[in-house]
Structure formats: C-alpha cells, structure tokens
C-alpha cells in the first residue's frame, strides 16, 4: 500500500535493535484518515471471507481494528494483557513474547466473546517474529473458531514471523512489508499481485 509506505518513509525512524518508530501516525498519535484507507484495503483483501469478528491485542492494534471493523460491520474483540478485577475469570489464555520489551506476558479473552462458529480476522500494527499473532491464533483455536487470516499494517519481513504463521496455515496480508532497514534507508518488498499499490 503505497500511501502507508510513503508515510513510513516520511515520518518513520529506525532505532537500534531493528525498532521502527512510527509514533507520529500509527501507535501513539493516530492518523485516522490513513487508518480509513488501511481499513478499506483490508476489506478489499478479505471481502470474500464472511468474517464475523475482528480480534486484536491491546493497545496499538485496537485503533486499526476498530476502524477496519466499520467496513466489515462486525465487532472488535481485543485480548487483554493485564487481568483486573473486571476481567471475566472464564477466559481463553495464551503467552506472548514482546520483541520490543524483551519479556513474556499472558493475553486473555473472555470465553463468551469468541464462539466456535466465529470466523476471525486478526489485526495488528506490526508483524516481526510472529509471537503476538501466534498467541492470538492460539486463543481462537482454543475457542474452536476459525482464523481466516491476519491483516497487518507493517511487517518487518526480515524477522521471520510470516514464515512461522504461514507454516501454521495462516493467511497473512500486510499493507507494508519492510525488506530491510537502516538508519537512513527503508526498503519495501512488493507482492506481484498487489493491485492497490497506488
């Protein structure tokens, strides 16, 4: 998606440790017009899948998921990273390793929110090593529901997450795939069938 790639080139910053900082438009300050275009593109990519719910993980995936959900006319469920007194005790749970924080944590979704008949589209802001997405896939599988695919804003294609998920049979559609990045340059990978590279 050329619009997103251009924004990454303009406002993204590459930090030590393969970290891409996009806080001015994606995961701290939010560019809602850009999110609308991303939502439209994810709807185009998954329009034939009869999705019943969108699943994401707090916090950064929620905004993208909520805007995308408008185009599918379905609810958004987000996995919680912290259990509070208001968290349903009857919940699905899995463990996720955070690449940026270098720590593992549990994610939870109340069992009543994912049913076996659900067809789930997973949405997240980043795909790197695939740990967060695998945790979400595990929650859906524990519910007996179907993951129809994952919609990712930015994929760091050099970190192996796609291969791990595709080996599990998960379809991945990323709106921007970074092939390599350095402090002064970000190179993108384009899919041959990407008709919306405008």
C-alpha positions as protocol buffer text, in pm:
chain_id: "A"
residue {
  index: 1
  type: UNK
  ca { x: 0 y: 0 z: 0 }
}
residue {
  index: 2
  type: UNK
  ca { x: 191 y: 294 z: -134 }
}
residue {
  index: 3
  type: UNK
  ca { x: 19 y: 551 z: 90 }
}
residue {
  index: 4
  type: UNK
  ca { x: 143 y: 373 z: 403 }
}
residue {
  index: 5
  type: UNK
  ca { x: 491 y: 315 z: 259 }
}
residue {
  index: 6
  type: UNK
  ca { x: 526 y: 684 z: 179 }
}
residue {
  index: 7
  type: UNK
  ca { x: 423 y: 776 z: 533 }
}
residue {
  index: 8
  type: UNK
  ca { x: 676 y: 533 z: 681 }
}
residue {
  index: 9
  type: UNK
  ca { x: 949 y: 684 z: 462 }
}
residue {
  index: 10
  type: UNK
  ca { x: 847 y: 1037 z: 560 }
}
residue {
  index: 11
  type: UNK
  ca { x: 784 y: 1001 z: 933 }
}
residue {
  index: 12
  type: UNK
  ca { x: 924 y: 664 z: 1046 }
}
residue {
  index: 13
  type: UNK
  ca { x: 1253 y: 648 z: 1234 }
}
residue {
  index: 14
  type: UNK
  ca { x: 1478 y: 344 z: 1258 }
}
residue {
  index: 15
  type: UNK
  ca { x: 1624 y: 287 z: 1605 }
}
residue {
  index: 16
  type: UNK
  ca { x: 1886 y: 46 z: 1737 }
}
residue {
  index: 17
  type: UNK
  ca { x: 1776 y: -318 z: 1757 }
}
residue {
  index: 18
  type: UNK
  ca { x: 1560 y: -318 z: 1441 }
}
residue {
  index: 19
  type: UNK
  ca { x: 1296 y: -96 z: 1601 }
}
residue {
  index: 20
  type: UNK
  ca { x: 1084 y: 116 z: 1368 }
}
residue {
  index: 21
  type: UNK
  ca { x: 936 y: 418 z: 1544 }
}
residue {
  index: 22
  type: UNK
  ca { x: 605 y: 527 z: 1388 }
}
residue {
  index: 23
  type: UNK
  ca { x: 455 y: 703 z: 1687 }
}
residue {
  index: 24
  type: UNK
  ca { x: 357 y: 1020 z: 1497 }
}
residue {
  index: 25
  type: UNK
  ca { x: 92 y: 841 z: 1289 }
}
residue {
  index: 26
  type: UNK
  ca { x: 38 y: 476 z: 1389 }
}
residue {
  index: 27
  type: UNK
  ca { x: 79 y: 385 z: 1754 }
}
residue {
  index: 28
  type: UNK
  ca { x: 87 y: 698 z: 1970 }
}
residue {
  index: 29
  type: UNK
  ca { x: -59 y: 977 z: 1761 }
}
residue {
  index: 30
  type: UNK
  ca { x: -311 y: 830 z: 1515 }
}
residue {
  index: 31
  type: UNK
  ca { x: -371 y: 941 z: 1156 }
}
residue {
  index: 32
  type: UNK
  ca { x: -738 y: 847 z: 1123 }
}
residue {
  index: 33
  type: UNK
  ca { x: -756 y: 927 z: 751 }
}
residue {
  index: 34
  type: UNK
  ca { x: -468 y: 687 z: 689 }
}
residue {
  index: 35
  type: UNK
  ca { x: -639 y: 426 z: 909 }
}
residue {
  index: 36
  type: UNK
  ca { x: -954 y: 463 z: 700 }
}
residue {
  index: 37
  type: UNK
  ca { x: -758 y: 383 z: 384 }
}
residue {
  index: 38
  type: UNK
  ca { x: -595 y: 86 z: 557 }
}
residue {
  index: 39
  type: UNK
  ca { x: -938 y: -39 z: 666 }
}
residue {
  index: 40
  type: UNK
  ca { x: -1072 y: -14 z: 311 }
}
residue {
  index: 41
  type: UNK
  ca { x: -775 y: -210 z: 177 }
}
residue {
  index: 42
  type: UNK
  ca { x: -814 y: -485 z: 439 }
}
residue {
  index: 43
  type: UNK
  ca { x: -1183 y: -506 z: 349 }
}
residue {
  index: 44
  type: UNK
  ca { x: -1087 y: -547 z: -17 }
}
residue {
  index: 45
  type: UNK
  ca { x: -836 y: -821 z: 65 }
}
residue {
  index: 46
  type: UNK
  ca { x: -1072 y: -1019 z: 289 }
}
residue {
  index: 47
  type: UNK
  ca { x: -1409 y: -934 z: 132 }
}
residue {
  index: 48
  type: UNK
  ca { x: -1491 y: -1297 z: 43 }
}
residue {
  index: 49
  type: UNK
  ca { x: -1418 y: -1445 z: 386 }
}
residue {
  index: 50
  type: UNK
  ca { x: -1752 y: -1386 z: 569 }
}
residue {
  index: 51
  type: UNK
  ca { x: -1574 y: -1252 z: 876 }
}
residue {
  index: 52
  type: UNK
  ca { x: -1784 y: -1238 z: 1195 }
}
residue {
  index: 53
  type: UNK
  ca { x: -1534 y: -1074 z: 1433 }
}
residue {
  index: 54
  type: UNK
  ca { x: -1204 y: -892 z: 1434 }
}
residue {
  index: 55
  type: UNK
  ca { x: -952 y: -984 z: 1704 }
}
residue {
  index: 56
  type: UNK
  ca { x: -654 y: -777 z: 1812 }
}
residue {
  index: 57
  type: UNK
  ca { x: -431 y: -723 z: 2112 }
}
residue {
  index: 58
  type: UNK
  ca { x: -409 y: -417 z: 2334 }
}
residue {
  index: 59
  type: UNK
  ca { x: -303 y: -149 z: 2286 }
}
residue {
  index: 60
  type: UNK
  ca { x: -174 y: -47 z: 1944 }
}
residue {
  index: 61
  type: UNK
  ca { x: -388 y: -283 z: 1740 }
}
residue {
  index: 62
  type: UNK
  ca { x: -719 y: -153 z: 1876 }
}
residue {
  index: 63
  type: UNK
  ca { x: -746 y: 166 z: 1670 }
}
residue {
  index: 64
  type: UNK
  ca { x: -668 y: -6 z: 1339 }
}
residue {
  index: 65
  type: UNK
  ca { x: -904 y: -292 z: 1424 }
}
residue {
  index: 66
  type: UNK
  ca { x: -1189 y: -59 z: 1522 }
}
residue {
  index: 67
  type: UNK
  ca { x: -1169 y: 146 z: 1203 }
}
residue {
  index: 68
  type: UNK
  ca { x: -1136 y: -168 z: 989 }
}
residue {
  index: 69
  type: UNK
  ca { x: -1438 y: -325 z: 1163 }
}
residue {
  index: 70
  type: UNK
  ca { x: -1663 y: -49 z: 1026 }
}
residue {
  index: 71
  type: UNK
  ca { x: -1605 y: -181 z: 673 }
}
residue {
  index: 72
  type: UNK
  ca { x: -1689 y: -539 z: 774 }
}
residue {
  index: 73
  type: UNK
  ca { x: -1974 y: -430 z: 1006 }
}
residue {
  index: 74
  type: UNK
  ca { x: -1854 y: -667 z: 1279 }
}
residue {
  index: 75
  type: UNK
  ca { x: -1746 y: -625 z: 1643 }
}
residue {
  index: 76
  type: UNK
  ca { x: -1387 y: -597 z: 1762 }
}
residue {
  index: 77
  type: UNK
  ca { x: -1256 y: -813 z: 2045 }
}
residue {
  index: 78
  type: UNK
  ca { x: -919 y: -728 z: 2196 }
}
residue {
  index: 79
  type: UNK
  ca { x: -703 y: -959 z: 2404 }
}
residue {
  index: 80
  type: UNK
  ca { x: -612 y: -803 z: 2737 }
}
residue {
  index: 81
  type: UNK
  ca { x: -254 y: -808 z: 2861 }
}
residue {
  index: 82
  type: UNK
  ca { x: -343 y: -749 z: 3224 }
}
residue {
  index: 83
  type: UNK
  ca { x: -601 y: -920 z: 3440 }
}
residue {
  index: 84
  type: UNK
  ca { x: -805 y: -683 z: 3655 }
}
residue {
  index: 85
  type: UNK
  ca { x: -1099 y: -732 z: 3883 }
}
residue {
  index: 86
  type: UNK
  ca { x: -1331 y: -662 z: 3590 }
}
residue {
  index: 87
  type: UNK
  ca { x: -1178 y: -941 z: 3375 }
}
residue {
  index: 88
  type: UNK
  ca { x: -1401 y: -1243 z: 3325 }
}
residue {
  index: 89
  type: UNK
  ca { x: -1247 y: -1540 z: 3509 }
}
residue {
  index: 90
  type: UNK
  ca { x: -1379 y: -1775 z: 3241 }
}
residue {
  index: 91
  type: UNK
  ca { x: -1133 y: -1683 z: 2967 }
}
residue {
  index: 92
  type: UNK
  ca { x: -902 y: -1820 z: 2700 }
}
residue {
  index: 93
  type: UNK
  ca { x: -536 y: -1752 z: 2770 }
}
residue {
  index: 94
  type: UNK
  ca { x: -203 y: -1775 z: 2589 }
}
residue {
  index: 95
  type: UNK
  ca { x: 151 y: -1648 z: 2632 }
}
residue {
  index: 96
  type: UNK
  ca { x: 323 y: -1390 z: 2411 }
}
residue {
  index: 97
  type: UNK
  ca { x: 683 y: -1270 z: 2395 }
}
residue {
  index: 98
  type: UNK
  ca { x: 727 y: -899 z: 2330 }
}
residue {
  index: 99
  type: UNK
  ca { x: 1016 y: -826 z: 2091 }
}
residue {
  index: 100
  type: UNK
  ca { x: 1035 y: -458 z: 2191 }
}
residue {
  index: 101
  type: UNK
  ca { x: 1006 y: -516 z: 2567 }
}
residue {
  index: 102
  type: UNK
  ca { x: 1202 y: -845 z: 2574 }
}
residue {
  index: 103
  type: UNK
  ca { x: 955 y: -1004 z: 2814 }
}
residue {
  index: 104
  type: UNK
  ca { x: 674 y: -1260 z: 2809 }
}
residue {
  index: 105
  type: UNK
  ca { x: 320 y: -1190 z: 2922 }
}
residue {
  index: 106
  type: UNK
  ca { x: -19 y: -1358 z: 2917 }
}
residue {
  index: 107
  type: UNK
  ca { x: -309 y: -1242 z: 2699 }
}
residue {
  index: 108
  type: UNK
  ca { x: -672 y: -1320 z: 2775 }
}
residue {
  index: 109
  type: UNK
  ca { x: -1011 y: -1309 z: 2606 }
}
residue {
  index: 110
  type: UNK
  ca { x: -1337 y: -1388 z: 2784 }
}
residue {
  index: 111
  type: UNK
  ca { x: -1477 y: -1717 z: 2653 }
}
residue {
  index: 112
  type: UNK
  ca { x: -1819 y: -1566 z: 2585 }
}
residue {
  index: 113
  type: UNK
  ca { x: -1666 y: -1333 z: 2322 }
}
residue {
  index: 114
  type: UNK
  ca { x: -1538 y: -1599 z: 2079 }
}
residue {
  index: 115
  type: UNK
  ca { x: -1772 y: -1877 z: 1972 }
}
residue {
  index: 116
  type: UNK
  ca { x: -1693 y: -2190 z: 1766 }
}
residue {
  index: 117
  type: UNK
  ca { x: -1895 y: -2055 z: 1471 }
}
residue {
  index: 118
  type: UNK
  ca { x: -1688 y: -1735 z: 1451 }
}
residue {
  index: 119
  type: UNK
  ca { x: -1469 y: -1657 z: 1151 }
}
residue {
  index: 120
  type: UNK
  ca { x: -1196 y: -1433 z: 1289 }
}
residue {
  index: 121
  type: UNK
  ca { x: -975 y: -1177 z: 1117 }
}
residue {
  index: 122
  type: UNK
  ca { x: -675 y: -1089 z: 1333 }
}
residue {
  index: 123
  type: UNK
  ca { x: -549 y: -730 z: 1301 }
}
residue {
  index: 124
  type: UNK
  ca { x: -226 y: -585 z: 1440 }
}
residue {
  index: 125
  type: UNK
  ca { x: 2 y: -289 z: 1382 }
}
residue {
  index: 126
  type: UNK
  ca { x: 324 y: -491 z: 1342 }
}
residue {
  index: 127
  type: UNK
  ca { x: 439 y: -838 z: 1242 }
}
residue {
  index: 128
  type: UNK
  ca { x: 802 y: -914 z: 1335 }
}
residue {
  index: 129
  type: UNK
  ca { x: 880 y: -1253 z: 1491 }
}
residue {
  index: 130
  type: UNK
  ca { x: 514 y: -1355 z: 1496 }
}
residue {
  index: 131
  type: UNK
  ca { x: 479 y: -1413 z: 1871 }
}
residue {
  index: 132
  type: UNK
  ca { x: 178 y: -1183 z: 1924 }
}
residue {
  index: 133
  type: UNK
  ca { x: -9 y: -1327 z: 1628 }
}
residue {
  index: 134
  type: UNK
  ca { x: 65 y: -1683 z: 1734 }
}
residue {
  index: 135
  type: UNK
  ca { x: -78 y: -1602 z: 2078 }
}
residue {
  index: 136
  type: UNK
  ca { x: -396 y: -1467 z: 1917 }
}
residue {
  index: 137
  type: UNK
  ca { x: -421 y: -1769 z: 1684 }
}
residue {
  index: 138
  type: UNK
  ca { x: -394 y: -1996 z: 1989 }
}
residue {
  index: 139
  type: UNK
  ca { x: -682 y: -1812 z: 2161 }
}
residue {
  index: 140
  type: UNK
  ca { x: -903 y: -1856 z: 1854 }
}
residue {
  index: 141
  type: UNK
  ca { x: -810 y: -2224 z: 1817 }
}
residue {
  index: 142
  type: UNK
  ca { x: -882 y: -2284 z: 2186 }
}
residue {
  index: 143
  type: UNK
  ca { x: -1229 y: -2142 z: 2125 }
}
residue {
  index: 144
  type: UNK
  ca { x: -1280 y: -2384 z: 1836 }
}
residue {
  index: 145
  type: UNK
  ca { x: -1326 y: -2088 z: 1599 }
}
residue {
  index: 146
  type: UNK
  ca { x: -1162 y: -2026 z: 1260 }
}
residue {
  index: 147
  type: UNK
  ca { x: -880 y: -1780 z: 1185 }
}
residue {
  index: 148
  type: UNK
  ca { x: -942 y: -1668 z: 828 }
}
residue {
  index: 149
  type: UNK
  ca { x: -626 y: -1459 z: 819 }
}
residue {
  index: 150
  type: UNK
  ca { x: -430 y: -1170 z: 962 }
}
residue {
  index: 151
  type: UNK
  ca { x: -422 y: -809 z: 847 }
}
residue {
  index: 152
  type: UNK
  ca { x: -100 y: -630 z: 938 }
}
residue {
  index: 153
  type: UNK
  ca { x: -15 y: -263 z: 900 }
}
residue {
  index: 154
  type: UNK
  ca { x: 365 y: -303 z: 891 }
}
residue {
  index: 155
  type: UNK
  ca { x: 554 y: -630 z: 851 }
}
residue {
  index: 156
  type: UNK
  ca { x: 926 y: -650 z: 916 }
}
residue {
  index: 157
  type: UNK
  ca { x: 981 y: -916 z: 653 }
}
residue {
  index: 158
  type: UNK
  ca { x: 1336 y: -992 z: 763 }
}
residue {
  index: 159
  type: UNK
  ca { x: 1235 y: -1118 z: 1110 }
}
residue {
  index: 160
  type: UNK
  ca { x: 1067 y: -1444 z: 1010 }
}
residue {
  index: 161
  type: UNK
  ca { x: 718 y: -1401 z: 1152 }
}
residue {
  index: 162
  type: UNK
  ca { x: 538 y: -1457 z: 820 }
}
residue {
  index: 163
  type: UNK
  ca { x: 700 y: -1797 z: 760 }
}
residue {
  index: 164
  type: UNK
  ca { x: 610 y: -1921 z: 1109 }
}
residue {
  index: 165
  type: UNK
  ca { x: 246 y: -1822 z: 1064 }
}
residue {
  index: 166
  type: UNK
  ca { x: 215 y: -1944 z: 705 }
}
residue {
  index: 167
  type: UNK
  ca { x: 357 y: -2280 z: 818 }
}
residue {
  index: 168
  type: UNK
  ca { x: 57 y: -2292 z: 1055 }
}
residue {
  index: 169
  type: UNK
  ca { x: -173 y: -2234 z: 757 }
}
residue {
  index: 170
  type: UNK
  ca { x: -248 y: -1870 z: 841 }
}
residue {
  index: 171
  type: UNK
  ca { x: -302 y: -1627 z: 553 }
}
residue {
  index: 172
  type: UNK
  ca { x: -106 y: -1303 z: 602 }
}
residue {
  index: 173
  type: UNK
  ca { x: -191 y: -975 z: 428 }
}
residue {
  index: 174
  type: UNK
  ca { x: 48 y: -693 z: 519 }
}
residue {
  index: 175
  type: UNK
  ca { x: -9 y: -339 z: 394 }
}
residue {
  index: 176
  type: UNK
  ca { x: 362 y: -252 z: 401 }
}
residue {
  index: 177
  type: UNK
  ca { x: 642 y: -511 z: 406 }
}
residue {
  index: 178
  type: UNK
  ca { x: 988 y: -388 z: 500 }
}
residue {
  index: 179
  type: UNK
  ca { x: 1261 y: -594 z: 335 }
}
residue {
  index: 180
  type: UNK
  ca { x: 1547 y: -421 z: 516 }
}
residue {
  index: 181
  type: UNK
  ca { x: 1601 y: -104 z: 711 }
}
residue {
  index: 182
  type: UNK
  ca { x: 1890 y: 108 z: 827 }
}
residue {
  index: 183
  type: UNK
  ca { x: 1910 y: 448 z: 990 }
}
residue {
  index: 184
  type: UNK
  ca { x: 1896 y: 630 z: 657 }
}
residue {
  index: 185
  type: UNK
  ca { x: 1702 y: 388 z: 436 }
}
residue {
  index: 186
  type: UNK
  ca { x: 1394 y: 164 z: 440 }
}
residue {
  index: 187
  type: UNK
  ca { x: 1341 y: -82 z: 153 }
}
residue {
  index: 188
  type: UNK
  ca { x: 999 y: -235 z: 88 }
}
residue {
  index: 189
  type: UNK
  ca { x: 902 y: -569 z: -64 }
}
residue {
  index: 190
  type: UNK
  ca { x: 611 y: -564 z: -308 }
}
residue {
  index: 191
  type: UNK
  ca { x: 381 y: -853 z: -386 }
}
residue {
  index: 192
  type: UNK
  ca { x: 337 y: -926 z: -755 }
}
residue {
  index: 193
  type: UNK
  ca { x: -41 y: -935 z: -719 }
}
residue {
  index: 194
  type: UNK
  ca { x: -66 y: -609 z: -524 }
}
residue {
  index: 195
  type: UNK
  ca { x: -313 y: -414 z: -737 }
}
residue {
  index: 196
  type: UNK
  ca { x: -357 y: -139 z: -479 }
}
residue {
  index: 197
  type: UNK
  ca { x: -2 y: -9 z: -482 }
}
residue {
  index: 198
  type: UNK
  ca { x: -119 y: 343 z: -556 }
}
